[in-house]
Amino acid sequence: MSNLGLVNESLDGAKECSSETIENDKVGEPVESRNDGKGADDDKRNRELLERMVEENEKMMRMMTQLFERNEAQTRMLNALTHRVGMLEKAFVCDRLRRKKKCKAAACRED
């Protein structure tokens, strides 16, 4: 299930929970009489808040995905550089040994 589906389920659950709270507050009284017409404003405000939260969550998910991709690229780059440094160190040591052998061979010839 996608993140958007989970968010929608959460929104549905929040709506059910808020409507149960209103119903359990004063059973039998209409919502308008209890809130003097403020119920519609509260619902609208809650809906806008939830929509903003959904948008912010989606934005955050996109940012986290980008961060993950960048982190992955950096890790690959570091691994490649580490491998390259290892190869250069090995080549350096081999070159040094080769020079050392040449020097010893030249010294033996002079004797």
Buried (B, 14 or more C-beta within 10 A) or exposed (E): EEEEEEBEEBBEEEBEEEEEEBEEEEEEEEBEEEBEEEBEEEBEEBEEEBEEBBEEBEEEBEEEEEEEEEEEEEEEEEEEEEEEEEEEEEEEEEEEEEEEEEEEEEEEEEE
